[in-house]
């Protein structure tokens, strides 16, 4: 273990310890499962006191591919304003294993309100609906079913007809009546259909006078500069303006509480775990034997061309047939199928049939792609991507990489679920995990082989990361083009762009750490595929 690894590990332990000593944010929290007429709804209740003495309640709906845990920053400022807050998991999200559809999500939200009203928990005159993205659109559309005292819509999904691929991606339309006392936030970096839609139906003119609140017709649209579709959930400007709006709509007294976003201990702890990872990898992984890291250098423009051709092939094939549709993951089956096709196509191109005994099964795909495989016949073809027998992919290195991958995603799941978002694999998601893993492995292996052995030195590490991200950017551009031009209807691909980028960076750096220590492309590919399978199985909604 090097001195740098020891220093990083010590710093990681300090950060993790500091996170534990931060003030706790849990206060009077109760979770339960509510069974309505046709839905099984997992819910969390937050309050500022063990027993609330008033009927002022906020019902909070999350967005597509999110969960109730992700909306807890909103619940905290709602509670700080003086309300009790209920957060729910939509079907197919979070703890829910029920199938998702936009219609079913709205139906379950309506049934939740009806059930709590029947129990006397809710009084529509003292209830506010708060939602983000898909949840915001649902909160607005519920105006025809539930006459709440106020509604706060944060970056609502489009509610007016949108041209192009967005027309079918967000199937919501305006209700017959607009909600009472409606406050809408849009972010300057929101997708343009969200901004255009909100501006269209809010163009009647804002009115937030005292008379408008008394008549329950107040309306305001706030455009937040320097904000993104997700950052609005943590924006203090949203908390402050929403608190003022709710207090006016419910005629509540000013609640003297701090509405600033609390410190996120999980971020410190997660950074600590990342700093600990190199030292743990060094301890668990067998040391690379001499020559184990031999291989090709980073590929030339031909690798980019091959990635582009394979991505185009995948986009066209998936327009007509999604091989992994049986996984029933909203956009997740599409992403897994995309990785599978690109991975198999890349391996078929690069793997010389006589020199790839470990990859012979993948090489048989080659005859299906003669226009790509013909490149190999060129004696100047600069790639020799053979897995070295016995020097690459030893059982011990692959086993250690597998163990590290499971430890890494379990630790990340726990830390994120602590304060940020629910990314645990419940039973329904765990059953999908092995199939997603099998689909992700060919791409992980093809990427390792195309990148070649990791270079030494800090500059080389970052150059390799940028090259790997360039390959993944090709995939993303192809999927985005399929959404915009081929009408693939995979709305989550562009919406999750930031998360895909952050995950790709973390996954790539960790896989490179594995490969540098074990000298094994196979071990690094197994590690990367396990993390990719966890991300897809945990994040995308169940169908």
C-alpha positions in Angstrom: 0.0 0.0 0.0 1.4 3.3 -1.0 1.8 6.4 1.1 -0.9 8.2 -1.0 -3.4 5.4 -0.4 -2.7 5.5 3.3 -3.3 9.3 3.4 -6.5 9.0 1.4 -7.7 6.2 3.6 -7.1 8.2 6.8 -8.9 11.2 5.3 -11.8 9.0 4.3 -12.1 7.7 7.9 -12.1 11.3 9.2 -14.8 12.4 6.8 -17.0 9.3 7.6 -16.5 10.0 11.3 -17.4 13.7 10.8 -20.6 12.6 9.0 -21.7 10.5 11.9 -21.3 13.3 14.4 -23.3 15.8 12.4 -26.7 16.7 14.0 -29.4 14.2 13.0 -32.1 15.3 10.7 -34.7 12.6 11.5 -37.5 14.0 13.7 -40.9 12.5 14.4 -40.9 10.3 11.3 -43.4 7.5 10.8 -43.6 5.1 7.8 -46.4 2.7 6.8 -48.0 1.0 3.9 -51.4 2.2 3.0 -53.7 -0.1 1.1 -56.3 1.7 -1.0 -59.0 0.4 -3.4 -56.5 -0.6 -6.1 -53.0 0.5 -4.8 -50.5 -0.5 -2.2 -48.8 2.8 -1.2 -45.6 3.2 0.8 -45.7 6.4 2.7 -43.6 8.4 5.2 -45.0 11.0 7.5 -43.0 13.9 8.9 -44.0 16.3 11.6 -42.5 18.9 14.0 -44.1 17.3 17.0 -45.1 13.7 18.1 -48.8 14.5 17.8 -49.9 17.3 15.4 -52.6 19.5 16.9 -53.7 21.1 13.6 -55.0 19.8 10.3 -52.5 21.6 8.0 -51.1 18.9 5.9 -48.8 18.7 2.8 -49.0 15.8 0.4 -45.8 15.5 -1.6 -45.4 13.7 -4.9 -42.0 12.8 -6.5 -41.1 12.8 -10.2 -40.4 10.1 -12.7 -37.5 7.7 -11.7 -37.4 9.3 -8.2 -38.9 8.2 -4.8 -40.2 9.6 -1.6 -36.8 9.8 0.0 -35.6 12.2 -2.7 -38.4 14.6 -1.7 -37.4 14.8 1.9 -35.8 18.2 1.5 -39.2 19.5 0.4 -40.9 17.8 3.3 -38.4 19.4 5.8 -39.3 22.9 4.8 -43.0 22.1 4.7 -42.7 20.8 8.3 -40.6 23.9 9.2 -43.5 26.0 7.9 -45.8 24.4 10.3 -47.4 21.5 8.3 -47.4 17.7 8.6 -45.9 16.2 5.5 -46.8 12.9 3.8 -44.5 11.5 1.1 -45.5 8.6 -1.0 -43.8 6.2 -3.5 -45.5 6.1 -6.9 -46.1 2.6 -8.4 -42.8 1.1 -9.6 -40.7 3.6 -7.7 -38.8 3.3 -4.4 -40.3 0.5 -2.2 -43.2 -0.1 -4.5 -43.1 -3.2 -6.6 -46.4 -2.5 -8.4 -46.3 -1.8 -12.2 -45.8 1.8 -13.2 -47.8 3.9 -15.8 -48.5 7.6 -15.9 -52.2 6.8 -15.5 -51.7 4.4 -12.6 -49.5 6.9 -10.8 -52.3 9.5 -10.9 -54.9 7.0 -9.9 -52.9 5.9 -6.8 -52.3 9.5 -5.8 -56.0 10.3 -6.0 -56.9 7.1 -4.0 -54.3 8.1 -1.4 -56.0 11.5 -0.9 -59.5 9.9 -0.8 -58.4 7.3 1.8 -56.9 9.8 4.1 -59.9 12.1 3.8 -62.2 9.2 4.7 -60.1 8.5 7.8 -60.4 12.2 8.9 -56.6 12.7 8.5 -57.1 15.3 5.7 -59.3 18.3 5.4 -59.2 19.6 1.8 -59.5 23.2 3.1 -56.3 22.6 5.1 -54.4 20.5 2.7 -51.8 21.5 0.1 -50.4 19.4 -2.7 -46.7 19.7 -3.6 -45.0 17.9 -6.5 -41.9 17.8 -8.6 -41.8 17.1 -12.4 -44.2 14.2 -13.0 -45.5 14.6 -9.4 -46.1 18.3 -10.1 -48.2 17.5 -13.1 -50.2 15.0 -11.1 -50.8 17.5 -8.3 -52.2 20.0 -10.9 -54.4 17.4 -12.6 -55.8 16.3 -9.3 -57.7 19.6 -9.2 -60.6 17.9 -10.9 -60.8 15.2 -8.2 -59.6 17.0 -5.0 -60.1 20.6 -4.2 -57.0 21.3 -2.1 -56.4 24.7 -0.5 -53.2 25.3 -2.5 -50.8 23.5 -4.9 -47.1 24.0 -5.4 -45.8 22.6 -8.7 -42.0 22.4 -9.0 -40.8 22.1 -12.6 -44.0 20.3 -13.7 -43.9 17.9 -16.7 -45.5 19.5 -19.8 -49.2 20.0 -19.5 -49.9 21.4 -23.0 -49.3 19.7 -26.3 -45.6 19.7 -27.3 -44.2 19.2 -30.8 -41.8 16.5 -31.6 -40.9 13.5 -29.4 -42.1 15.2 -26.2 -45.7 14.9 -27.4 -46.0 11.3 -26.3 -43.3 11.2 -23.7 -45.4 13.2 -21.2 -49.0 12.4 -21.7 -50.5 14.9 -19.3 -53.0 17.6 -20.2 -54.5 20.5 -18.3 -57.4 19.7 -15.9 -60.8 21.3 -16.5 -60.2 23.6 -13.6 -56.8 25.0 -12.4 -55.9 24.3 -8.8 -56.7 26.8 -6.1 -53.8 29.1 -5.1 -51.3 27.7 -7.6 -47.6 28.4 -7.3 -45.3 27.2 -10.1 -41.5 27.1 -10.2 -39.5 26.5 -13.3 -35.7 26.4 -13.6 -33.6 28.3 -16.1 -32.0 25.0 -17.1 -35.2 23.0 -17.3 -35.8 21.2 -20.6 -37.5 23.7 -23.0 -40.9 21.7 -23.1 -41.3 22.2 -19.4 -40.6 25.9 -19.6 -42.7 26.5 -22.6 -45.7 24.5 -21.3 -45.7 26.3 -17.9 -45.5 29.7 -19.5 -48.3 28.9 -21.9 -50.9 27.9 -19.3 -49.8 30.5 -16.8 -49.9 33.3 -19.3 -53.4 34.3 -18.1 -51.6 36.6 -15.7 -50.3 36.2 -12.1 -52.5 37.4 -9.3 -51.3 36.8 -5.7 -53.1 39.6 -3.9 -54.8 39.0 -0.6 -58.2 39.0 -2.4 -57.0 36.3 -4.8 -56.0 34.1 -1.9 -59.3 34.6 -0.1 -61.1 33.6 -3.4 -58.6 30.7 -3.9 -57.6 31.9 -7.4 -54.0 33.1 -6.7 -51.5 32.2 -9.4 -47.8 32.8 -9.7 -45.0 31.5 -12.0 -41.5 31.9 -10.7 -38.5 31.4 -13.1 -35.4 30.5 -11.1 -32.1 31.6 -12.6 -29.1 29.3 -12.3 -31.2 26.3 -11.3 -31.6 22.9 -12.8 -34.5 20.4 -12.9 -33.2 18.7 -9.8 -31.4 21.5 -7.9 -34.8 23.2 -7.4 -35.5 20.6 -4.7 -32.6 22.0 -2.6 -33.1 25.6 -3.5 -33.6 27.9 -0.6 -35.5 30.4 -2.8 -38.1 27.7 -3.4 -38.4 27.0 0.3 -38.8 30.6 1.3 -41.3 31.6 -1.4 -43.3 28.3 -0.8 -43.4 29.0 2.9 -44.8 32.5 2.4 -47.3 31.1 -0.2 -48.6 28.3 2.1 -48.9 30.7 5.1 -51.0 33.0 3.0 -53.1 30.3 1.4 -53.9 28.6 4.8 -54.0 31.8 6.8 -51.3 30.5 9.1 -49.2 32.5 11.5 -45.6 33.1 10.6 -43.6 30.1 11.7 -40.2 31.2 13.1 -38.1 28.4 11.7 -34.9 28.0 9.7 -35.8 26.9 6.1 -32.2 26.5 4.9 -31.2 23.2 3.5 -29.7 21.1 6.3 -26.1 19.7 6.0 -26.0 16.4 4.0 -23.9 14.1 6.1 -24.2 11.4 3.4 -22.1 13.5 1.0 -19.2 13.5 3.5 -19.6 9.8 4.2 -19.8 9.0 0.5 -16.6 10.9 -0.2 -15.0 9.1 2.7 -15.9 5.7 1.2 -14.5 6.8 -2.2 -11.2 7.8 -0.5 -11.1 4.5 1.3 -11.7 2.5 -1.9 -8.1 2.5 -3.3 -6.6 1.1 0.0 -9.3 -1.6 0.2 -8.7 -2.6 -3.4 -5.0 -2.9 -2.8 -5.6 -5.2 0.2 -8.1 -7.5 -1.5 -6.8 -7.7 -5.1 -3.9 -10.0 -6.0 -0.9 -8.1 -7.3 -0.6 -8.1 -11.1 2.0 -10.4 -12.5 4.7 -9.2 -14.8 3.3 -8.5 -18.3 -0.3 -8.7 -17.1 -1.0 -5.2 -18.1 0.5 -5.6 -21.6 -1.9 -4.7 -24.4 -2.8 -2.2 -26.9 -2.6 1.6 -26.3 -5.7 3.7 -26.5 -7.3 3.2 -29.9 -7.3 5.7 -32.7 -10.3 7.2 -34.5 -11.3 3.7 -35.6 -12.5 3.0 -32.1 -14.7 6.0 -32.1 -16.0 5.1 -35.6 -16.8 1.6 -34.4 -18.6 2.9 -31.3 -20.6 5.2 -33.5 -21.5 2.5 -36.0 -22.4 0.1 -33.2 -24.5 2.8 -31.5 -26.3 3.6 -34.7 -27.0 -0.1 -35.2 -28.4 -0.4 -31.7 -30.6 2.7 -32.1 -32.1 1.3 -35.3 -32.6 -2.2 -33.9 -34.3 -0.9 -30.7 -36.7 1.2 -32.7 -38.4 -2.1 -33.8 -37.4 -4.6 -31.1 -36.1 -4.3 -27.6 -34.5 -7.6 -26.7 -34.8 -7.2 -23.0 -38.3 -5.8 -22.9 -39.2 -8.7 -20.6 -37.3 -7.0 -17.8 -40.2 -4.5 -17.5 -38.0 -1.6 -16.5 -39.2 1.8 -17.8 -36.4 2.9 -20.2 -34.1 0.6 -18.2 -34.8 -2.3 -20.5 -33.9 0.0 -23.4 -30.6 1.1 -21.9 -29.6 -2.5 -21.0 -30.5 -3.7 -24.5 -28.4 -0.8 -26.0 -25.4 -1.7 -24.0 -25.8 -5.4 -25.0 -25.9 -4.7 -28.7 -23.0 -2.2 -28.7 -20.9 -4.5 -26.5 -21.5 -7.5 -28.7 -20.9 -5.5 -31.9 -17.6 -4.0 -30.6 -16.3 -7.3 -29.4 -17.2 -8.9 -32.8 -15.2 -6.3 -34.6 -12.1 -6.2 -32.4 -11.7 -9.8 -31.4 -9.6 -11.8 -33.8 -11.2 -15.1 -34.1 -8.0 -17.1 -33.7 -6.7 -15.1 -30.8 -9.7 -14.8 -28.5 -10.3 -18.2 -26.9 -12.1 -16.7 -23.9 -14.4 -14.6 -26.2 -15.1 -17.2 -28.8 -18.8 -17.1 -28.1 -18.9 -13.3 -28.7 -16.7 -13.7 -31.9 -19.5 -15.8 -33.5 -21.6 -12.7 -33.7 -19.0 -11.4 -36.2 -20.6 -13.0 -39.4 -23.7 -11.0 -38.7 -21.7 -7.8 -39.1 -19.5 -8.4 -42.1 -19.3 -4.7 -43.0 -17.6 -4.1 -39.6 -15.7 -7.3 -39.3 -14.0 -6.8 -42.7 -11.9 -4.1 -41.0 -10.0 -6.9 -39.2 -8.6 -8.3 -42.5 -6.4 -5.2 -42.8 -2.9 -6.2 -41.6 -2.4 -2.6 -40.4 -5.4 -2.9 -38.1 -3.9 -1.5 -34.8 -5.9 -3.6 -32.3 -4.9 -6.8 -30.6 -7.6 -7.1 -28.0 -7.0 -10.6 -26.9 -7.4 -11.5 -23.3 -4.1 -13.0 -22.3 -4.6 -16.6 -21.1 -3.8 -17.1 -17.4 -2.4 -13.6 -17.2 -5.7 -11.8 -17.5 -8.8 -12.7 -15.6 -7.5 -15.1 -12.9 -10.2 -16.5 -10.7 -8.9 -14.7 -7.6 -8.8 -11.3 -9.3 -12.3 -11.7 -10.7 -13.6 -13.0 -7.3 -12.1 -10.0 -5.5 -13.4 -7.6 -8.0 -16.9 -9.1 -7.7 -16.7 -8.8 -3.9 -15.5 -5.2 -4.1 -18.4 -4.3 -6.5 -21.0 -5.7 -4.2 -19.5 -3.9 -1.2 -19.3 -0.7 -3.2 -22.9 -0.6 -4.3 -24.2 -1.8 -1.0 -22.3 1.0 0.8 -23.4 3.6 -1.7 -27.0 2.3 -1.4 -27.0 2.7 2.4 -25.4 6.1 2.3 -27.7 7.5 -0.3 -30.8 6.0 1.4 -29.6 7.6 4.6 -30.5 11.1 3.5 -30.7 11.4 -0.3 -32.6 8.8 -2.3 -33.7 5.2 -2.2 -31.6 3.0 -4.4 -31.9 -0.3 -2.6 -32.7 -3.4 -4.7 -36.0 -4.7 -3.3 -37.1 -8.2 -4.3 -38.6 -7.2 -7.6 -35.5 -5.3 -8.6 -33.1 -8.0 -7.3 -34.8 -10.5 -9.6 -34.0 -8.3 -12.6 -30.4 -7.7 -11.5 -28.7 -10.9 -12.9 -30.2 -10.3 -16.3 -29.2 -6.7 -16.4 -25.7 -7.8 -15.3 -25.4 -10.3 -18.2 -26.5 -7.5 -20.6 -24.0 -5.0 -19.2 -21.0 -7.3 -19.2 -20.2 -7.3 -23.0 -20.1 -3.6 -23.1 -18.0 -3.3 -20.0 -15.5 -5.8 -21.4 -15.5 -4.1 -24.9 -14.8 -0.8 -23.2 -11.9 -2.2 -21.2 -10.4 -3.8 -24.2 -10.7 -0.7 -26.3 -9.2 1.5 -23.7 -6.2 -0.8 -23.1 -4.2 -0.9 -19.9 -4.4 2.1 -17.7 -1.4 4.5 -17.9 0.6 5.7 -14.9 0.7 9.2 -13.6 -2.1 11.6 -12.7 -2.3 13.1 -16.2 -2.6 9.7 -17.8 -5.5 8.8 -15.4 -7.5 11.9 -16.4 -6.8 11.5 -20.1 -8.0 7.9 -19.9 -11.1 9.0 -18.1 -11.9 11.6 -20.7 -11.4 9.0 -23.5 -13.8 6.6 -21.7 -16.4 9.4 -21.3 -16.0 10.2 -25.0 -17.1 6.6 -25.8 -20.0 6.9 -23.5 -20.9 10.3 -25.0 -21.2 8.5 -28.3 -23.8 6.2 -26.7 -25.7 9.0 -25.2 -25.8 11.0 -28.4 -27.1 8.0 -30.3 -29.8 7.4 -27.7 -30.7 11.1 -27.7 -30.9 11.1 -31.5 -33.2 8.0 -31.2 -35.4 10.0 -28.9 -35.5 13.1 -31.0 -35.5 11.7 -34.5 -36.7 8.1 -34.2 -39.3 8.8 -31.5 -38.0 6.1 -29.2 -40.1 7.6 -26.4 -37.3 6.9 -23.9 -37.8 10.1 -22.0 -35.7 9.1 -19.0 -32.5 8.9 -21.1 -32.2 12.7 -21.5 -33.7 13.5 -18.1 -31.0 11.3 -16.4 -28.1 12.8 -18.3 -26.5 14.4 -15.3 -26.8 11.2 -13.2 -25.5 9.1 -16.0 -22.4 11.4 -16.2 -21.7 11.3 -12.5 -22.2 7.6 -12.3 -19.9 7.0 -15.4 -17.1 9.1 -13.8 -17.3 7.2 -10.5 -17.6 3.8 -12.2 -14.7 4.5 -14.6 -12.3 5.6 -11.9 -13.1 2.6 -9.7 -12.8 0.2 -12.5 -9.4 1.7 -13.5 -8.3 1.3 -9.9 -9.2 -2.4 -10.1 -7.3 -2.9 -13.4 -4.1 -1.1 -12.2 -3.9 -3.4 -9.2 -4.9 -6.7 -10.7 -3.7 -6.1 -14.2 -6.9 -7.7 -15.4 -9.3 -6.4 -18.0 -11.8 -9.2 -17.1 -11.8 -8.2 -13.4 -12.3 -4.6 -14.2 -15.1 -5.5 -16.6 -16.9 -7.6 -14.0 -16.6 -4.8 -11.5 -18.0 -2.2 -14.0 -20.8 -4.5 -15.1 -22.0 -5.1 -11.6 -22.1 -1.4 -10.8 -23.9 -0.7 -14.1 -26.5 -3.4 -13.4 -27.1 -2.0 -9.9 -27.7 1.5 -11.3 -30.1 0.3 -14.0 -32.0 -2.1 -11.7 -32.2 0.5 -8.8 -33.0 3.7 -10.7 -35.5 2.9 -13.4 -39.2 2.4 -12.6 -40.7 -1.0 -12.6 -43.4 -1.8 -15.3 
